[in-house]
Amino acid sequence: MILLKKFLLLMSILLTVIICGCGKDKTLSAENPVPEVDKVEEILQTMTLEEKIGQMMLIGVHGLEVDADINFMLQEYSVGGIIFFDRNLESVAQVKKFTADLQSLSAKIPLFIALDEEGGRVVRMKNILPPPPSQEIIGSSGDSSLAKIHAVQIAKNLRNFGINLNFAPVADVGSNDTRSFGNDANIVAKFVSQAAQGYESEKFFYTLKHFPGIGKSKIDPHSDISTIAVSREILDAEDLPPFKKIIAEQDNSKFMIMVGHLKYSALDAENPASISPNIMTKLLRDELNFQGVIITDDLEMGATAKYNTFDALGVQAVKAGADIILVCHDYEHQKSACDGILNAVKSGEISESRIDDSVRRILRMKLHLQD
């Protein structure tokens, strides 16, 4: 964040010098104010293609500290975000040092540093932090304000470690386990809305998942693909309301939406959501008018990795509308996904303007880190 502030200050000074040195009368006054500086465009114009594509990668790392592999991914691939798992989390002091060291290596733009802290069985750092209750327990209370209370506490806890993004709350309806607030779409929407307000009150990034809803799935996407064979009308009534509510209510530049790996026959009979233009672009971006960052679920899950190479998956996800590609475990898979996107731009399969669109959304979100 310090590096970003210094960069923006230098750019503002430079622009002021240019403005004041050109033309006959550039005196500051109410009639002749300095024009609004678009910070996103300033930063974008300084970035190489490789750096732009790096911002579109959020990766998992190994170990408890920065090592040669992590340094390589940050310096050579300019990755824009890191996800932590328990393999990376040992103690309060260790996590704080790890996040600080990672940020110090991000030369131009701060990193998203994320993890999954949903509550219940999907939590991290149990040896450091008491786990929040599951969303099912919170939802069964009937008191949606509890979702806000727990979101505020999670945000405070994670920020203390240098983490700035949570892959929660789960906006799925009736997810066949403890991860959902409930089985009624409108009730779930109220709880998700309260959680969103809690994160935003702490100026902490959060993520709605797993669009357009995986509550009807019978197969774990970690192992294989599943098809939700229901009508669009049913999806509209039973799965989409929590996503629609937050998109309409909240500042879209302050949260992400994670797209899952299921197939939805009424939306796209061939492609899972994470590589579906019908779902990411046509439905989420165009129809629901989501203006924020779209991130895929982990592309190493069996639902996607069994059927595609990683260089192809990265390209397919970007062409479908993803802004960030999530690859959680293997460095070679991460490099392949990144290289695939880069080669697709160089060959003309993906335009650089398409890359710029995603990077603008990412930068707009990261600028909130200085608020």
N, C-alpha and C positions, 0 to 999 in steps of 0.2 A: 504494500500500500504506500509506503514511503517512496519507493522508486517511482510508482505511478504519479504521485503528487509532484515529485521533482520534475518528471518528464513533462507533465501538463503545464507546470509553471514556466519551464524553459520555452515551450511552444507558444505560450501566451505572450511572453516577453518578446520573442522573435517576431510574432505577428504584429505586435504593437509597434515595434521598431520599423517594420516594413510599411505599415499604414501611415505612421507619422512622417516617414521619410519620402512619401510619394504624394504628388499633387501640391497645389498651391496653398490650400487652407484645410488642415486637418486638426484644427483646434477642437479639444473636447468641449462639448456643450450640449445642452438639451436638444439643440437643432442638429447637432452633428455627433451623435454618440458613437462609441466604438461598436462595431457590429458584433452580434452574438457569435461566439466561437463554437463551432461544432466539434466537441472534443473527440467524439467517436471517429469522425472523418480525419482529424489530425493524426490520430494514432494509426488508423488504417493505412494512410498514405505513407507511413514510415516502414510498413511491414513487407517482408518478402513473401512470395507465394508459399514457401515452405513454412514460414512462421504463421501464416494464416491457417494453413491446414493443421498445423500443430495445435492451434487453439481449438480445433474441432475434435481433439482427442482427449478423452479422460481415461486414465489407465490405473490399474493396480500395480503395486510395487512389492518387493520382497525385502524382508529384513527390518531392523529397528532403527536404521540410520541411513543417511545418504551414502551410497557406495558407487562403484564405477558404473554399474548398469543404470542406476537411477540418474546419475550425472549425465550419462550418454543420452538417455531419453530426453532429458531437459535441454541439453545443449545442442544435440544434433537433430532432434525431432521437434524441439520447442513445444512439447506437450503443454496443454493449457490447464490440465487438472489431474488430481490424484485422488483415488479412492483408497481408504484404509480398511483393513480387515483386522481381526484379532492378532494375526501374525505380525502386525506392525505396531501393536499397542502393548506396552509392558508396564509403564508407570507414568505418573503425572509429569515428572521432570523429563522423562525420555520423550513423551509425545510432544511436549512443548518445544523441546529442542529440535525434534524431527521436523515439525511444521515450520519452525523459524528458519531452519537450514534450507528446507525446500523453497520457501519464499525468497530467500536470499539468492538462490540460483536462477530465479525467473527474472531475467534481465530487464525486460520491457514492461511486462504486464503481470499482475499478481495471479496466482494460481487459485482455481477452485480446489479446496481440500475437503473431501466429502466422506461420508460413511452412511451406513444404514442403521439408524436408531429409531425404529418404529415403536418399540415397546414389546413386552411379552417375550416370545421366543426369538424375535429378530432384533437383537441388540448387540452392541460391541462394548468392550471394556468392563465386563461384569466384575472383574477383580479390582477395578478402579472406581466405577460408578454403580450405585444401585440401579437396576434396570427399571424403567418406567413400566406401568401396567400395560397389558396388551390393549389394542384398540377395541377388541371385543368386550373386555371388562369395562372400559370407559363407556362404550356405547350402551352396554346393558344397564348402566346407572340411570339412563334417561336424562342426564344432566349434561347438555352439550358444552356448558362452560368449563367442564373438567378437561375437555380437549384443549381448550386455550391455556388453561393453567399448566398442563403438562408440556405443551409446546413451548411455553415461555421458559420453563425449567430446563428442558432439553437444549434450547438455544443458548441459555446462559452457561450450561455445563460444557457444551461443545466449543463455544467461543473461548472459554478459558484454556482450551487445549490448542487454540490456533486453527480450529476447524471452522469453515464458513458456509458449509452446505450440507443439509440433511436430505437423504433420499427417503423422505416421508413428508406428509402422511399418505397412507394407502387410501386411495379414493375408490377402490373396488367395492362392489356391493355383494355381500354374502359370499366371501371367498373360500368357503368350506374349511376354514381353520380359524385361528384367533386373530387374523390380521385385519379384518374388516370391522368397521364400527357397527355393522348390522346388515339386515336383509332387506330393508326398505330404502329405496333410492333417495327419497326426500329426507328421511331421517339421517342417513349417511351424509347427505349434502350439508345438513346443519352442523354436524360434528366436524366435518372437513373444513367448513367455513370458519368455525371457531378456532381450529388448529392453525389455519392460515393466518387469522388475525393475531394469534399468539406469536407466531414466528415474525410477522411483520412488525409487531410492537417492539420486538427486540432487534429489528433491522437485520434479520438473519434469513439466509436463503433456504428455501424448502422446495420439495418436488412432489407433484401429484403423480401417483402411479396406480395401475399400469394401463394407460389409455389403449383402447376405449373401454376397458374393464375386463378383468379376468375371473370375475366371480363365478361364472358358469363353467369354467374349465374343469375337466375331470383328469387331466394329465399335467404333471409338473413340467413347466417349460424348461427346467434344468435338464430334463432327461429326453424329452421329445416334443414334437409339435402337436397341437390340439386344435380342433376346429369348433367354433361356436356357431351352430347351425340354427340361428333364430332370425327372425325378420328385423328389418330396420326399425319398425315400429316398436318392437320389444326392446331393442337396444336403446332407443330414445327414451322409453318409459322406465326401464329397469337398470340401466348401466351408465348412461351419459349424464344424468342430472348433477352429480357431484362435480364433474369437470366443468360443465356449463356454468354452474353457479360461481365457481371461483374465477373462471375466465371473465365473467361479466362484472364481478364485484371488485376484484383486486387488481393492482398494478401489475400488468403482465411482465414487466421487466424485472420483477423481484422474485420470480419463481420459475422453475422448469416444469415441463410435463414429460414424464418418461413413458415411452411407448413400448408395449409388451411384444411378445413373439407369437401370439395366437393368430389363427386365421379366423376371419369373420365372413362367412359365405355371403351375407347380404351386402357386404361392403367390397370385398375383394376375394374371390374364390380361389385365387392362385397364390397370392403372396401373404406371408405373415405380416402383422401390423408394422413391425420394425423396418420392413423394406417395401412397404406398400404406399405408393403415391396417392391412391384413393383414400387412405386413412390419414396419413400425415399431412398431405398437402390439400387434397380436396375437402376432407371433413374437418380436420383440426385447424388448419391454417385458414382456408377460404370460408368454409361454412360457419364454423364456430368463432372465427376471427381471432384466434390466439396469436398474439404478436410477440410472445416471448420465445425462450429457448426450448427446442424439442431435443430430447436426448433419448437414445435407444437404451433398452435394457442390455445387459451384458451379451455381446455377440458370441461369447464362448459357450453359451448355453446350448444344450443338445438340440433345441428347437430350431436353431439356425446353423450351428457349427457342423451338424451332421450332413447338411445338404449343400454347403457352399464353402469355397475357400475364403480366407479372410480378406485377401485383396479384392475379391469380387463383392463380399459383404459390405465393405466400407463404401465402395462405389455405389452399390444398390441403395444403401441407406441414405447417402447424400442425395442421389437423384430422386429418391422418394420424398425427401423433405427434411431429413434429420439435420440438426445443427451440430450436435456432438455425438460422437461414436464412443460407446463405452466398451472397453476390453479389459477385463479385470485381472487376468492372471499371467499369461505367457508373453514375455517380451517379444518373441518372434512373431506371434500373432498380432501384437500391437504394431510392430514395424510393418508387417505385411499390409494391414489395413490402411496405414498412413501412406505407404508407398503406392498402394493401389489408387488412392484418391489423387495423389500427386501425378501419377502417370496418366490418369484419366483427364486431368486438366491439361496436361502437356499435349495430349493427343487430340484435344477438342471435344472429347466425350462429355466432359463437364466444363462449363464456362467459368472463367475466373470471377465473373460478376455473380454467379451463383454462390461461389465460395464467399465473396464479399458480403452477400446478404446475411449469411450465417454469422460471419465474424462480427458484423455490425450488432447483431442481437447479443452476441456473447460480450462484446465490449460494453454495450449499453448496460448490461447486467453487472459487469465487473466494476463499472464506475460507481455503483452504489457502495462499494467497499470503502470509499473515501467519505461517505456521508457521516 
